[in-house]
Amino acid sequence: MSIVFAAIAPHGLPILPELAGDHPDLMSKTRNSLRALGEAARTADPDVFVIITPHGIRAEGQFTISASAYMEGELNEQTAALMVRMQRPDKGHRVHMRRTVDRDLALAIAQAASPDLPLAVLNFATADGPLSTLPLDWGSMIPLAFMPDRPVVVIQTARSRPFTEHVRLGQAVRTACDALRRRAALIASCDWAHAHAEDGPYGYHEDAGRLDAEVEQLIAAGDLERLADFPADMIENARPDGMWQALVLAGAVPKAERRPHVLSYERPTYFGMLCAKMA
């Protein structure tokens, strides 16, 4: 198999201990699960991490894939505080990350997806070299911070596109990894319902708890394709941030190859976070 490791992982900024501020235990359960996923990834020893994110560079009506020479990002404590709506002193803590991009794999994924899917291949500034660097978003940086340092490929989902296209994009990822014989680790960066708290940015809706409970059951059973069956109004009410990325993973890792294991679920603020090893 070319996919030697696959996981569903969250991306709340305070998961990183450097950005936890005055609340170091706020997301400790999830933090420990991500550490366990990182150890599993080290054991799998992949050549590359393929990250499926909802917070990268967006193109209207299209998926995007970054094919720059490098990607680089920085997160700080104040941004983390804003995300969970907590007041914290700015201690100047920052997390910086720079990763090499597996450009051959990125272009092979784009070729496998074409002309079936709307996919924009991205670069910046120069064709190659150190200036060819695109931003690395927090949806990628948070799970990568717990993983071994390897080249990356970052793919941005497109919520305006049908769920079926997300599955087909995952199939293109698998086709490309097989063709290049890459030992790939695939991470679907997913937070779940964002309507768990009245004081959160999306308020409270009872569908948030219902959706997250069903999502956890489906992931534990390895039935990722059924994430596409949630009613549109339930998704709108609950405001999940994970269906799209998990369906890309579903396309890349067929059900027969999945070995689902949910490490944890918690909701310390207004959004749900789940860690699961899928392959």
Phi, psi and omega in degrees: 000139177278336176269103186267349179203138176214141183209156168252124187221147181273176184217030174293128187302320182292358172301322180291126183301330180293338184249011183281346176057228182272012182230063187295339181262002187304316183236033186295326179298313178293320179302315180294324178293321178294325175298320178295320176297321178298320177295320177296322178294321178298320179296321179291334176053062181285161173279331190206149171255126172258115183254127175256114189237151172262000189238021180269206182282125186256146172230127185305123176074011183223153163284157173230152174224133184273124180235030172285171179288327182220165168226145186213141179208163178217136178239149179227168186294325180294320176298318178298319179296319178296323183298320181256010175056051177233143177276129179218148172291141178278105180269003179078012180288133181221153175237122182245143180214137174224131183228144170286143178261136172280086186294325179298318179291318179302314181291327178292323176296315179299319180294320180293330181278339184272145358265018187289328188236147175281105186225122178264128177265124191250144169214178180211137166072295182227161182294329183205179177089180187296335179282344178281076187224121176259158181294140175260117188276168182291335175296334176268316187296320185298304178295324181296333181298339181260000186254160174297152182284111178222164170301159184229160163229127182246126180242133178259128177286171183223103186291342178282349180266153182296153176304323182299327179289329177295319176298317180294327175297318176299322177295324176293322176301314181296316179303316181292318179297320177296316184296322182267358181057041176279138168272097190256142169253127183249127178237119171271110183275107191224122158261161186248218190304139182249016183240046182266352188218136179301322183272006176280169184294341181247007180069195182247140169215137183298338179293341181297310179296321180296314182296313183297322178297318179290321178300314180300319179295316181294318179293318179299327179274353183076014182270060186294327181300331182287351173297337179283354185268355180295138178299145182300323181290327177292320177296318179297319181291317186276334179059054176288161182230037187218339186307314190294313180292319180296328179287330172296316177301320179301321179290327183279330183239097180303154186303323182296339181262356182280140173232074190291137175213110178279120180276322181193156167223137173207160179222076183284342178231230185265355182233151181273146180227132183227137175243128180213137171268128185250339179199000000 
